[in-house]
Amino acid sequence: MFKFLHIGLLVFGAAFGISARAESVLFLNPGSTEEAFWISYSQFMQSAARNLGIDLQILYSQRQPELTLAQARIALQGPSRPDYLVFVNEQYIAPQILRLAQGSGVKLFMVNAALTPNQQALLGERADRIGSLVPNDEEGGYMMMKELIRLHPPVASDRQIEVLAFSGLKITPSAQLREHGMQRALAEHPQVRLRQLVYSGWTQQRAYEQARQLVKRYPEVSLVWSANDEMAFGAMRAFVETGKTPGKDVLFSAVNTSPAALQAVVDGRLSALVGGHFTLGGWALVELHDHELGVDLDQYGGRDRQIPLLQLVDKAHARQMLAMGKAPNYDVNFRQLSAKGRPASYRYPFDLQTLMH
């Protein structure tokens, strides 16, 4: 753990110590350097930072919240502080980061998971908290389940359609919200029965190990809902080992537009995919850059916003996104999205369509 921290903070200190040309931003990436989602998330942020002229540094915590807090402590209380700290309320650590930030002069922005209503009530308003951007996680979970049910072949009225669900971590807001969405969809379809929900910690290997047991326990399962792509692929591997064909005998869903997930949609192995929230960090930088320019974010859609980034990705979109992924700059002019000088009716066009122009 401390190897990552030491290396990351050496780079961090050097970068912010020498630069006075632009606003400096540190992003505490909660993911692993081996997770396709968090890597693509960082790449999109880097593309935005280059276009906007922002001095961006990114530190990964390898899914260890205690490492995120150690990184935050040095960033907020050390000698080389960024202008802005961008972070995720992963495993509900935001209150601790807000406490560390007290009096630091660093401005705070949350992405992907913001303060819960309870945390907000306890912490109150803070002048250093600039805002937050989160995706429509609950709706994403709902859309995936609805699409799986829509695609399932009709069954006799006296028969049930059986589902298995693979979620991330119980203490991660995005996992909980996606589960709520799934349960909402199931409530609309009494003929569809959830046999078991398991927590696979977002990892392919864990989902595979669990699915090997569950396939034996529930041989009639024909729908598999997963809260990310890695877990979907783990579950899929277990079903393939029993001789079942993904997309025919069993329909799978996933979240995240990783190249592997997009290819699985094109190939028909993934039947329902939602994605688009890897762009959140990049959009956040547009808002931070505007804040630096004196823009009042409240005038342009609110300081704390949920945006409908999670959308169903069909085969045509998947092919387009696979091609787009080969251009690492994403060909987005982030500067043009600025609200600076715009009428009060302007709303930031933060969606997949902006990417696929």
Backbone hydrogen bonds in HBPLUS format (Angstrom, degrees):
<---DONOR---> <-ACCEPTOR-->    atom                        ^
c    i                          cat <-CA-CA->   ^        H-A-AA   ^      H-
h    n   atom  resd res      DA  || num        DHA   H-A  angle D-A-AA Bond
n    s   type  num  typ     dist DA aas  dist angle  dist       angle   num
A0005-LEU N   A0001-MET O   3.29 MM   4  6.60 163.9  2.31 147.2 151.8     1
A0006-HIS N   A0002-PHE O   2.80 MM   4  5.84 164.5  1.82 146.0 150.3     2
A0007-ILE N   A0003-LYS O   3.01 MM   4  6.19 178.0  2.01 158.1 158.8     3
A0008-GLY N   A0004-PHE O   2.84 MM   4  5.85 164.3  1.86 150.4 155.7     4
A0009-LEU N   A0005-LEU O   2.91 MM   4  5.96 159.8  1.95 148.6 153.8     5
A0010-LEU N   A0006-HIS O   3.03 MM   4  6.20 146.2  2.14 146.3 155.0     6
A0011-VAL N   A0007-ILE O   3.16 MM   4  6.45 166.0  2.19 155.6 158.1     7
A0012-PHE N   A0008-GLY O   2.90 MM   4  6.06 158.7  1.95 144.2 151.3     8
A0013-GLY N   A0009-LEU O   2.87 MM   4  5.89 166.4  1.89 143.4 146.4     9
A0014-ALA N   A0010-LEU O   3.06 MM   4  6.22 163.4  2.09 147.6 152.3    10
A0015-ALA N   A0011-VAL O   2.93 MM   4  6.08 162.3  1.96 153.9 158.8    11
A0016-PHE N   A0012-PHE O   3.15 MM   4  6.37 170.3  2.16 155.8 157.1    12
A0017-GLY N   A0013-GLY O   2.96 MM   4  5.82 137.1  2.15 140.0 151.6    13
A0055-ASP N   A0023-GLU O   3.05 MM  32  6.12 164.0  2.07 158.7 160.3    14
A0083-ASP N   A0024-SER O   3.01 MM  59  5.15 130.6  2.26 117.4 131.3    15
A0084-TYR N   A0024-SER O   3.02 MM  60  6.39 149.3  2.12 154.3 163.2    16
A0025-VAL N   A0055-ASP O   2.84 MM  30  6.11 162.1  1.87 153.8 155.8    17
A0057-GLN N   A0025-VAL O   2.87 MM  32  6.30 153.6  1.94 160.4 169.0    18
A0026-LEU N   A0084-TYR O   3.01 MM  58  6.40 160.2  2.05 155.0 159.7    19
A0086-VAL N   A0026-LEU O   2.84 MM  60  6.11 171.9  1.85 160.5 163.0    20
A0027-PHE N   A0057-GLN O   2.84 MM  30  6.28 162.7  1.87 159.4 164.8    21
A0059-LEU N   A0027-PHE O   3.02 MM  32  6.40 163.4  2.05 164.7 168.8    22
A0028-LEU N   A0086-VAL O   2.94 MM  58  6.36 162.9  1.97 170.0 171.8    23
A0029-ASN N   A0059-LEU O   2.73 MM  30  5.79 141.8  1.87 152.5 162.7    24
A0061-SER N   A0029-ASN O   2.88 MM  32  6.29 136.0  2.08 162.6 173.0    25
A0063-ARG N   A0030-PRO O   2.95 MM  33  5.39 136.8  2.14 132.9 146.0    26
A0062-GLN N   A0031-GLY O   2.90 MM  31  5.13 123.2  2.23 155.3 139.5    27
A0035-GLU N   A0032-SER O   3.17 MM   3  5.38 172.6  2.18 111.9 113.6    28
A0039-ILE N   A0035-GLU O   3.00 MM   4  6.17 151.0  2.08 157.6 166.8    29
A0040-SER N   A0036-ALA O   2.97 MM   4  6.10 166.2  1.98 151.0 154.5    30
A0041-TYR N   A0037-PHE O   2.90 MM   4  6.09 148.2  2.00 145.8 156.0    31
A0042-SER N   A0038-TRP O   3.10 MM   4  6.19 157.1  2.16 135.8 140.4    32
A0043-GLN N   A0039-ILE O   2.94 MM   4  6.24 156.7  2.00 149.6 156.6    33
A0044-PHE N   A0040-SER O   3.00 MM   4  6.18 155.8  2.05 146.9 152.1    34
A0045-MET N   A0041-TYR O   3.12 MM   4  6.41 155.8  2.18 144.8 151.6    35
A0046-GLN N   A0042-SER O   2.85 MM   4  6.11 156.8  1.91 151.5 158.1    36
A0047-SER N   A0043-GLN O   2.98 MM   4  6.21 150.3  2.07 143.6 151.3    37
A0048-ALA N   A0044-PHE O   3.04 MM   4  6.33 156.8  2.09 146.3 152.0    38
A0049-ALA N   A0045-MET O   2.82 MM   4  6.08 161.2  1.85 154.3 159.8    39
A0050-ARG N   A0046-GLN O   2.99 MM   4  6.18 159.7  2.03 147.4 151.8    40
A0051-ASN N   A0047-SER O   3.18 MM   4  6.38 163.2  2.21 145.8 150.2    41
A0052-LEU N   A0048-ALA O   2.88 MM   4  6.04 151.4  1.96 152.0 160.4    42
A0053-GLY N   A0049-ALA O   2.85 MM   4  5.72 122.4  2.18 141.5 154.1    43
A0054-ILE N   A0049-ALA O   2.91 MM   5  4.70 153.2  1.98 137.3 141.5    44
A0064-GLN N   A0061-SER O   2.91 MM   3  5.47 142.6  2.05 116.4 126.6    45
A0067-LEU N   A0064-GLN O   2.89 MM   3  5.37 135.2  2.09 112.5 124.8    46
A0068-THR N   A0064-GLN O   3.21 MM   4  6.68 151.7  2.30 148.3 156.7    47
A0069-LEU N   A0065-PRO O   3.02 MM   4  6.32 159.5  2.07 149.2 153.9    48
A0070-ALA N   A0066-GLU O   3.06 MM   4  6.27 147.5  2.17 135.1 143.8    49
A0071-GLN N   A0067-LEU O   2.89 MM   4  6.14 160.2  1.93 152.5 157.5    50
A0072-ALA N   A0068-THR O   2.84 MM   4  6.09 158.3  1.89 150.0 156.6    51
A0073-ARG N   A0069-LEU O   2.88 MM   4  6.03 155.7  1.94 144.5 150.9    52
A0074-ILE N   A0070-ALA O   3.22 MM   4  6.49 165.0  2.24 149.6 151.7    53
A0075-ALA N   A0071-GLN O   2.97 MM   4  6.15 159.6  2.01 149.5 156.0    54
A0076-LEU N   A0072-ALA O   2.82 MM   4  5.87 156.3  1.87 153.4 159.0    55
A0077-GLN N   A0073-ARG O   2.87 MM   4  5.73 142.3  2.01 143.7 153.0    56
A0078-GLY N   A0074-ILE O   2.80 MM   4  4.79 131.3  2.04 127.9 133.6    57
A0107-LYS N   A0083-ASP O   2.95 MM  24  6.20 173.6  1.95 150.7 149.0    58
A0085-LEU N   A0107-LYS O   2.80 MM  22  6.22 155.4  1.86 162.6 169.8    59
A0109-PHE N   A0085-LEU O   2.96 MM  24  6.29 150.5  2.05 162.8 160.9    60
A0087-PHE N   A0109-PHE O   3.08 MM  22  6.62 151.5  2.17 154.1 162.9    61
A0111-VAL N   A0087-PHE O   2.96 MM  24  6.14 152.7  2.03 147.2 154.7    62
A0089-ASN N   A0113-ALA O   2.93 MM  24  5.00 148.4  2.03 140.4 144.9    63
A0092-TYR N   A0089-ASN O   3.18 MM   3  4.98 144.9  2.31 121.8 114.1    64
A0093-ILE N   A0090-GLU O   3.30 MM   3  6.12 147.5  2.41 122.4 126.2    65
A0096-GLN N   A0093-ILE O   3.09 MM   3  5.62 126.0  2.39 113.8 126.5    66
A0097-ILE N   A0093-ILE O   3.30 MM   4  6.67 154.7  2.36 150.7 158.2    67
A0097-ILE N   A0094-ALA O   3.01 MM   3  5.11 115.1  2.45 100.1 116.2    68
A0098-LEU N   A0094-ALA O   2.86 MM   4  6.13 160.1  1.90 161.6 167.9    69
A0099-ARG N   A0095-PRO O   2.97 MM   4  6.19 147.8  2.08 141.9 150.2    70
A0100-LEU N   A0096-GLN O   3.03 MM   4  6.31 156.4  2.09 144.3 150.3    71
A0101-ALA N   A0097-ILE O   2.97 MM   4  6.18 139.5  2.13 143.3 154.6    72
A0102-GLN N   A0099-ARG O   3.29 MM   3  5.47 154.5  2.36 104.0 111.2    73
A0104-SER N   A0101-ALA O   2.87 MM   3  5.24 164.5  1.90 141.6 138.3    74
A0108-LEU N   A0128-ASP O   2.71 MM  20  5.93 172.1  1.71 164.9 166.6    75
A0130-ILE N   A0108-LEU O   2.76 MM  22  5.70 144.6  1.89 152.0 162.1    76
A0110-MET N   A0131-GLY O   3.08 MM  21  6.55 159.0  2.13 149.7 151.8    77
A0133-LEU N   A0110-MET O   3.02 MM  23  6.55 148.0  2.13 151.0 159.5    78
A0113-ALA N   A0111-VAL O   2.68 MM   2  5.62 146.9  1.79 106.2  96.5    79
A0112-ASN N   A0133-LEU O   2.96 MM  21  6.38 131.6  2.21 155.0 156.2    80
A0120-GLN N   A0116-THR O   2.86 MM   4  6.10 165.0  1.89 162.8 167.2    81
A0121-ALA N   A0117-PRO O   2.95 MM   4  6.13 155.9  2.01 145.1 151.4    82
A0122-LEU N   A0118-ASN O   3.03 MM   4  6.28 154.1  2.10 147.0 153.7    83
A0123-LEU N   A0119-GLN O   2.85 MM   4  6.00 158.6  1.89 154.5 160.4    84
A0124-GLY N   A0120-GLN O   2.80 MM   4  5.58 154.2  1.86 146.7 152.8    85
A0129-ARG N   A0126-ARG O   3.21 MM   3  5.45 158.8  2.26 106.4 112.8    86
A0132-SER N   A0303-ARG O   3.10 MM 171  6.56 156.2  2.16 138.2 140.3    87
A0305-ARG N   A0132-SER O   2.96 MM 173  6.17 171.0  1.96 146.9 147.6    88
A0134-VAL N   A0305-ARG O   2.93 MM 171  6.41 156.1  1.99 153.9 161.0    89
A0307-ILE N   A0134-VAL O   2.86 MM 173  6.34 156.6  1.91 164.5 170.7    90
A0140-GLY N   A0136-ASN O   2.88 MM   4  6.12 147.6  1.98 150.0 160.6    91
A0141-GLY N   A0137-ASP O   3.01 MM   4  6.34 159.3  2.06 156.1 158.9    92
A0142-TYR N   A0138-GLU O   3.08 MM   4  6.35 153.1  2.16 144.3 152.2    93
A0143-MET N   A0139-GLU O   2.78 MM   4  6.00 166.3  1.80 155.0 158.1    94
A0144-MET N   A0140-GLY O   3.10 MM   4  6.27 162.6  2.13 150.1 154.1    95
A0145-MET N   A0141-GLY O   3.31 MM   4  6.47 164.5  2.34 142.4 146.0    96
A0146-LYS N   A0142-TYR O   2.94 MM   4  6.15 168.2  1.95 159.8 163.4    97
A0147-GLU N   A0143-MET O   2.91 MM   4  6.03 155.5  1.97 147.3 153.9    98
A0148-LEU N   A0144-MET O   2.99 MM   4  6.26 157.1  2.04 148.6 154.7    99
A0149-ILE N   A0145-MET O   3.01 MM   4  6.26 164.6  2.03 153.0 156.8   100
A0150-ARG N   A0146-LYS O   2.89 MM   4  6.08 154.9  1.95 145.3 152.8   101
A0151-LEU N   A0147-GLU O   3.00 MM   4  6.16 151.8  2.09 146.7 153.3   102
A0152-HIS N   A0148-LEU O   3.10 MM   4  6.23 125.0  2.41 140.5 154.2   103
A0152-HIS N   A0149-ILE O   3.28 MM   3  5.22 142.2  2.43  95.4 105.9   104
A0159-ARG N   A0156-ALA O   2.91 MM   3  5.38 162.5  1.94 121.6 124.5   105
A0161-ILE N   A0191-GLN O   2.94 MM  30  6.27 160.9  1.97 147.7 153.6   106
A0193-ARG N   A0161-ILE O   2.74 MM  32  6.02 163.2  1.76 164.0 169.9   107
A0222-SER N   A0162-GLU O   3.08 MM  60  5.90 160.5  2.12 143.0 144.3   108
A0223-LEU N   A0162-GLU O   3.20 MM  61  6.38 142.5  2.35 158.5 162.2   109
A0163-VAL N   A0193-ARG O   2.85 MM  30  5.96 151.4  1.93 160.4 157.1   110
A0195-ARG N   A0163-VAL O   2.83 MM  32  5.76 162.3  1.86 154.9 159.4   111
A0164-LEU N   A0223-LEU O   3.01 MM  59  6.49 149.8  2.10 150.6 159.3   112
A0225-TRP N   A0164-LEU O   2.88 MM  61  6.28 162.4  1.91 164.8 166.0   113
A0165-ALA N   A0196-GLN O   3.01 MM  31  6.37 159.4  2.06 159.9 161.3   114
A0198-VAL N   A0165-ALA O   2.97 MM  33  6.40 161.3  2.01 155.4 158.1   115
A0166-PHE N   A0225-TRP O   2.83 MM  59  6.29 153.2  1.90 153.7 162.8   116
A0227-ALA N   A0166-PHE O   2.90 MM  61  6.29 153.9  1.97 169.5 176.8   117
A0167-SER N   A0198-VAL O   2.81 MM  31  6.11 174.9  1.81 168.0 169.0   118
A0200-SER N   A0167-SER O   2.80 MM  33  6.02 168.7  1.81 163.8 160.2   119
A0201-GLY N   A0168-GLY O   2.84 MM  33  4.41 139.8  2.00 137.7 125.5   120
A0172-THR N   A0169-LEU O   3.13 MM   3  5.41 149.8  2.22 122.6 119.1   121
A0175-ALA N   A0172-THR O   3.11 MM   3  5.47 121.4  2.47 108.4 122.1   122
A0176-GLN N   A0172-THR O   3.16 MM   4  6.47 165.9  2.18 160.2 164.2   123
A0177-LEU N   A0173-PRO O   2.93 MM   4  6.13 164.6  1.96 158.2 162.2   124
A0178-ARG N   A0174-SER O   3.02 MM   4  6.13 160.6  2.05 145.2 150.5   125
A0179-GLU N   A0175-ALA O   2.98 MM   4  6.18 157.0  2.03 149.8 156.3   126
A0180-HIS N   A0176-GLN O   2.97 MM   4  6.26 155.6  2.03 147.3 153.9   127
A0181-GLY N   A0177-LEU O   3.03 MM   4  6.35 154.0  2.10 147.6 154.2   128
A0182-MET N   A0178-ARG O   2.99 MM   4  6.31 154.3  2.06 146.2 153.1   129
A0183-GLN N   A0179-GLU O   2.88 MM   4  6.19 163.5  1.90 158.4 162.2   130
A0184-ARG N   A0180-HIS O   2.92 MM   4  6.14 147.7  2.03 144.2 153.4   131
A0185-ALA N   A0181-GLY O   3.07 MM   4  6.39 153.6  2.15 146.9 153.1   132
A0186-LEU N   A0182-MET O   2.96 MM   4  6.28 159.0  2.00 151.8 158.1   133
A0187-ALA N   A0183-GLN O   2.96 MM   4  6.14 148.6  2.06 143.5 151.3   134
A0188-GLU N   A0185-ALA O   3.06 MM   3  5.33 141.5  2.21 103.0 114.0   135
A0189-HIS N   A0186-LEU O   2.93 MM   3  5.13 156.5  1.99 107.7 115.5   136
A0192-VAL N   A0189-HIS O   2.89 MM   3  5.63 164.5  1.91 125.6 130.8   137
A0203-THR N   A0200-SER O   3.13 MM   3  6.01 163.7  2.15 127.0 128.3   138
A0207-ALA N   A0203-THR O   3.26 MM   4  6.41 163.2  2.29 144.1 148.9   139
A0208-TYR N   A0204-GLN O   2.93 MM   4  6.12 154.0  2.00 149.2 156.9   140
A0209-GLU N   A0205-GLN O   2.97 MM   4  6.25 163.0  2.00 152.3 156.1   141
A0210-GLN N   A0206-ARG O   2.98 MM   4  6.22 162.8  2.01 152.2 156.9   142
A0211-ALA N   A0207-ALA O   2.80 MM   4  5.88 161.7  1.84 148.4 154.3   143
A0212-ARG N   A0208-TYR O   3.01 MM   4  6.19 149.3  2.11 149.0 155.9   144
A0213-GLN N   A0210-GLN O   3.12 MM   3  5.51 127.7  2.41 105.3 117.4   145
A0214-LEU N   A0210-GLN O   3.01 MM   4  6.29 162.0  2.04 150.2 156.1   146
A0215-VAL N   A0211-ALA O   2.83 MM   4  5.81 156.9  1.88 153.7 156.3   147
A0217-ARG N   A0213-GLN O   3.10 MM   4  6.40 153.2  2.18 144.5 152.8   148
A0218-TYR N   A0214-LEU O   2.81 MM   4  5.88 155.4  1.87 152.5 157.5   149
A0221-VAL N   A0218-TYR O   3.29 MM   3  5.90 171.6  2.30 122.3 123.4   150
A0251-LEU N   A0222-SER O   2.94 MM  29  6.22 165.4  1.96 144.3 143.2   151
A0224-VAL N   A0251-LEU O   2.86 MM  27  6.20 154.6  1.92 166.2 168.2   152
A0253-SER N   A0224-VAL O   2.96 MM  29  6.42 139.4  2.13 163.5 172.1   153
A0232-ALA N   A0228-ASN O   3.39 MM   4  6.54 150.8  2.48 135.5 143.5   154
A0229-ASP N   A0255-VAL O   2.89 MM  26  5.45 109.6  2.40 173.4 155.7   155
A0233-PHE N   A0229-ASP O   2.98 MM   4  6.27 157.2  2.03 156.7 161.5   156
A0234-GLY N   A0230-GLU O   3.05 MM   4  6.36 149.7  2.14 145.9 154.6   157
A0235-ALA N   A0231-MET O   2.95 MM   4  6.17 168.1  1.96 154.1 156.3   158
A0236-MET N   A0232-ALA O   2.86 MM   4  5.97 157.0  1.91 145.1 152.7   159
A0237-ARG N   A0233-PHE O   3.05 MM   4  6.17 153.0  2.13 140.7 146.3   160
A0238-ALA N   A0234-GLY O   3.41 MM   4  6.77 154.0  2.48 144.5 150.0   161
A0239-PHE N   A0235-ALA O   3.15 MM   4  6.53 156.4  2.21 153.1 159.5   162
A0240-VAL N   A0236-MET O   2.89 MM   4  6.15 160.6  1.93 156.8 162.4   163
A0241-GLU N   A0237-ARG O   3.07 MM   4  6.29 150.2  2.16 144.0 151.4   164
A0242-THR N   A0239-PHE O   3.02 MM   3  5.28 143.2  2.16 102.5 113.4   165
A0244-LYS N   A0239-PHE O   3.22 MM   5  5.62 157.8  2.27 148.3 142.2   166
A0243-GLY N   A0240-VAL O   2.88 MM   3  5.12 159.8  1.92 112.0 116.8   167
A0248-LYS N   A0245-THR O   3.08 MM   3  5.54 158.9  2.13 132.0 135.0   168
A0249-ASP N   A0245-THR O   2.90 MM   4  5.31 137.4  2.09 143.9 156.4   169
A0247-GLY N   A0250-VAL O   2.75 MM   3  5.76 156.6  1.80 156.9 156.2   170
A0271-SER N   A0252-PHE O   2.89 MM  19  5.56 144.2  2.02 145.7 156.7   171
A0272-ALA N   A0252-PHE O   3.25 MM  20  6.62 152.4  2.33 146.8 149.4   172
A0254-ALA N   A0272-ALA O   2.92 MM  18  6.51 140.4  2.08 152.5 164.9   173
A0274-VAL N   A0254-ALA O   3.04 MM  20  6.58 155.8  2.10 151.6 158.6   174
A0256-ASN N   A0274-VAL O   2.90 MM  18  6.32 149.8  1.99 151.4 160.2   175
A0261-ALA N   A0258-SER O   3.03 MM   3  5.16 115.6  2.47 101.1 116.6   176
A0262-LEU N   A0258-SER O   2.91 MM   4  6.18 167.2  1.93 165.1 168.7   177
A0263-GLN N   A0259-PRO O   2.92 MM   4  6.05 159.4  1.96 146.9 152.8   178
A0264-ALA N   A0260-ALA O   2.98 MM   4  6.15 146.6  2.09 138.6 147.9   179
A0265-VAL N   A0261-ALA O   3.04 MM   4  6.39 140.6  2.20 144.3 154.4   180
A0265-VAL N   A0262-LEU O   3.19 MM   3  5.18 126.4  2.49  93.5 106.9   181
A0266-VAL N   A0262-LEU O   3.07 MM   4  6.44 162.1  2.11 149.7 153.9   182
A0267-ASP N   A0263-GLN O   2.85 MM   4  6.10 154.2  1.92 148.2 155.8   183
A0268-GLY N   A0264-ALA O   3.00 MM   4  5.97 115.7  2.43 127.3 141.6   184
A0269-ARG N   A0264-ALA O   2.83 MM   5  5.05 126.8  2.12 152.5 159.0   185
A0270-LEU N   A0264-ALA O   3.09 MM   6  5.27 165.5  2.11 112.9 113.4   186
A0268-GLY N   A0265-VAL O   3.06 MM   3  5.03 143.4  2.20  97.3 108.4   187
A0313-VAL N   A0273-LEU O   2.77 MM  40  5.52 161.1  1.81 160.0 161.3   188
A0275-GLY N   A0311-GLN O   3.13 MM  36  5.73 148.3  2.24 144.3 148.9   189
A0311-GLN N   A0275-GLY O   3.23 MM  36  5.73 159.9  2.28 139.5 141.5   190
A0279-THR N   A0276-GLY O   3.38 MM   3  6.24 167.9  2.39 118.4 121.3   191
A0280-LEU N   A0277-HIS O   3.26 MM   3  5.50 170.3  2.27 110.2 113.1   192
A0282-GLY N   A0279-THR O   3.08 MM   3  5.45 119.9  2.45 109.4 123.7   193
A0283-TRP N   A0279-THR O   3.08 MM   4  6.39 160.9  2.11 159.5 165.5   194
A0284-ALA N   A0280-LEU O   2.85 MM   4  6.09 153.1  1.92 150.2 158.6   195
A0285-LEU N   A0281-GLY O   3.13 MM   4  6.43 145.6  2.25 141.0 148.9   196
A0286-VAL N   A0283-TRP O   3.05 MM   3  5.17 124.6  2.37  97.9 112.1   197
A0287-GLU N   A0283-TRP O   3.24 MM   4  6.71 155.2  2.30 149.7 155.4   198
A0288-LEU N   A0284-ALA O   2.88 MM   4  6.23 157.2  1.93 151.8 158.9   199
A0289-HIS N   A0285-LEU O   2.87 MM   4  5.95 159.9  1.91 146.7 151.9   200
A0290-ASP N   A0286-VAL O   3.00 MM   4  6.23 152.3  2.08 142.2 150.1   201
A0291-HIS N   A0287-GLU O   2.81 MM   4  6.11 153.9  1.88 147.8 155.5   202
A0292-GLU N   A0288-LEU O   2.94 MM   4  6.23 152.2  2.02 146.1 153.2   203
A0293-LEU N   A0289-HIS O   3.08 MM   4  6.39 134.1  2.30 135.1 147.5   204
A0293-LEU N   A0290-ASP O   2.91 MM   3  4.90 125.2  2.22  94.2 109.7   205
A0295-VAL N   A0290-ASP O   2.93 MM   5  5.27 166.0  1.95 145.8 141.2   206
A0294-GLY N   A0291-HIS O   3.00 MM   3  5.09 158.7  2.05 105.1 110.5   207
A0299-GLN N   A0296-ASP O   3.02 MM   3  5.75 152.1  2.10 119.0 126.1   208
A0300-TYR N   A0297-LEU O   2.99 MM   3  5.40 149.9  2.08 111.0 119.9   209
A0309-LEU N   A0307-ILE O   2.70 MM   2  5.65 139.5  1.86 111.4  97.9   210
A0318-ALA N   A0314-ASP O   2.83 MM   4  6.03 158.5  1.88 154.4 161.7   211
A0319-ARG N   A0315-LYS O   2.93 MM   4  6.17 158.3  1.98 149.8 154.2   212
A0320-GLN N   A0316-ALA O   3.06 MM   4  6.30 159.5  2.11 145.6 151.5   213
A0321-MET N   A0317-HIS O   2.79 MM   4  6.04 158.3  1.84 155.3 161.2   214
A0322-LEU N   A0318-ALA O   2.91 MM   4  6.07 149.7  2.00 145.9 154.2   215
A0323-ALA N   A0319-ARG O   3.09 MM   4  6.34 157.9  2.14 146.6 151.8   216
A0324-MET N   A0320-GLN O   2.92 MM   4  6.12 152.7  1.99 143.0 151.5   217
A0325-GLY N   A0321-MET O   2.88 MM   4  5.95 147.7  1.99 142.4 149.8   218
A0326-LYS N   A0323-ALA O   3.23 MM   3  5.65 153.8  2.30 105.7 113.2   219
A0327-ALA N   A0324-MET O   2.92 MM   3  5.60 162.9  1.95 119.2 125.0   220
A0330-TYR N   A0327-ALA O   2.89 MM   3  5.61 167.9  1.90 131.8 135.6   221
A0336-GLN N   A0333-ASN O   3.13 MM   3  5.65 134.8  2.35 108.6 119.0   222
A0337-LEU N   A0334-PHE O   3.03 MM   3  5.37 152.4  2.11 107.8 116.4   223
A0338-SER N   A0335-ARG O   3.23 MM   3  5.66 166.7  2.25 113.4 117.4   224
A0342-ARG N   A0339-ALA O   2.95 MM   3  5.22 164.4  1.98 133.4 131.8   225
A0346-TYR N   A0343-PRO O   2.97 MM   3  5.68 168.6  1.98 124.3 127.8   226
A0354-THR N   A0351-ASP O   3.19 MM   3  5.66 134.7  2.41 107.0 117.0   227
A0355-LEU N   A0352-LEU O   2.93 MM   3  5.09 126.7  2.23  99.5 114.1   228
A0356-MET N   A0352-LEU O   2.99 MM   4  6.32 144.5  2.12 146.4 157.3   229
